[in-house]
Amino acid sequence: MKVQSNNEWDPLEEVIVGVLGGAANLTWEIGFEAIAAVEHLDRSRQFHLQAAGQPVSPLNISKASKELEYFVDVLKKEGVKVRRPDIIDHTTPIVTPKWSSTGGNCQANPRDVLIVFNDEILEAPMAWRSRYFEFWAYRKLVKEYFNSGARWTAAPKPEMSNASYDYNWKRGEGYVTNEYEPLFDAADIARCGKDLFVQRSHVTNDMGIEWLRRHMEPQGYRIHRLEFDDYRAIHIDATFVPLAPGKILINPDRPVKELPDILKNSDWELREAPRSTLPETHPWYYSFKWLSMNVLNINEKKVIVEAEETPMHDFLSDWGFEPIPVPFRNNYPFGGSFHCATVDVRRQGGLQDYFS
């Protein structure tokens, strides 16, 4: 059956869930440095300079895998078909004519690499060198979807040479990605049917947004560029999260700089998310504290939420949703939570216009 998904809330039928095998500690590079929290910048830099390309600790993988497989079981019990990517050895160094990287990343977050627009599955170009070949793990699945009738598009593969980055970038002033070539991660796109909200960030530049505009607008889509007051801007799904028609979860620490006219002139409700229960003493608190927003809709009512985020459970219940608590904090160090860890390949329902 070919792919079909148009928003974040239609009933979920099939999903790709990431895997943890083959994960490597990220190589420190300018793109990665741009999103590191200032509160532990030196510690993070030191760790990744020393551990780059080495396998992630088996103990860390074991703890996270137990949570990940429980999450998969929950999805299956909800009637969702779960697919998994291939395992890639990310400890292998990456070498191109323009640059090299000590190693890769992992396959924990398919949301960053792939996105579905109706019957099209699109591979993002990405913006970190360590993630350059991450799409390989999904190729078997994507070819299967293509052979079943899906349209398959790969955005232009970037050089990622030094010309692609602003090496004079200063924290809190602009972005590390310049306009040399199109760059974007798929996780910087939030889908509301024919309206796509795209974040300008350290991994998504304006040239990438323009490439999306020229690709999508002839198909009847509207692209809305968003910027948030966030010095670490990366991936929209812990900042601006559409949950149902008329309902968007927003981050109180990352206000939007200019709300698009289509939202200004609509009756959609934007509610600020409650703060996480993750303790400030947690070593990665400043990096993980808003992953409580990184939820996954099973349908317009049911939403999978991290088990310890009880304020979020209560918040969603009060807003008319049915939260499904699932433990997932041991997966945070791999780069995200439930939304990051998935790509919804097929949801019921067709392409709709929610703003006309």
Salt bridges, closest charged atoms under 4 A:
GLU8 OE1 - ARG111 NH1 3.86
GLU8 OE2 - ARG191 NE 3.22
GLU8 OE1 - HIS339 NE2 2.94
GLU13 OE1 - ARG346 NE 3.02
GLU14 OE2 - ARG83 NH1 3.35
GLU14 OE1 - ARG346 NH1 2.47
GLU33 OE2 - ARG45 NH2 3.21
ASP42 OD1 - ARG45 NH1 3.10
GLU69 OE2 - ARG84 NH2 3.16
GLU78 OE1 - LYS302 NZ 2.95
ASP86 OD1 - LYS140 NZ 3.64
ASP112 OD2 - ARG131 NH1 2.84
ASP112 OD1 - HIS235 ND1 3.72
ASP119 OD1 - ARG151 NH2 2.94
GLU120 OE1 - ARG151 NH2 3.84
GLU120 OE2 - HIS215 NE2 2.67
GLU123 OE2 - ARG139 NE 2.75
GLU134 OE1 - ARG131 NE 2.79
GLU144 OE1 - ARG83 NH2 2.90
GLU179 OE2 - ARG200 NH2 3.13
ASP185 OD2 - HIS235 NE2 2.81
ASP195 OD2 - ARG222 NH2 2.72
ASP195 OD1 - HIS224 NE2 2.63
ASP206 OD2 - ARG200 NE 3.66
ASP206 OD1 - ARG225 NE 2.58
GLU210 OE1 - ARG213 NE 3.33
GLU210 OE2 - ARG214 NE 2.85
GLU217 OE2 - ARG213 NH1 3.43
GLU227 OE1 - ARG225 NH1 3.08
ASP230 OD2 - ARG254 NE 3.51
ASP237 OD2 - HIS339 ND1 2.77
ASP253 OD1 - ARG275 NH2 2.65
ASP253 OD2 - LYS289 NZ 3.90
GLU258 OE2 - LYS264 NZ 2.44
ASP261 OD1 - LYS264 NZ 3.83
GLU269 OE2 - ARG271 NE 2.60
GLU306 OE1 - ARG329 NE 3.66
GLU308 OE1 - ARG329 NH1 3.28
GLU309 OE2 - ARG329 NH2 2.87
ASP344 OD1 - ARG111 NH1 2.89
ASP344 OD2 - ARG191 NH2 2.62
ASP344 OD2 - ARG347 NE 2.64
ASP353 OD1 - ARG222 NH2 2.77
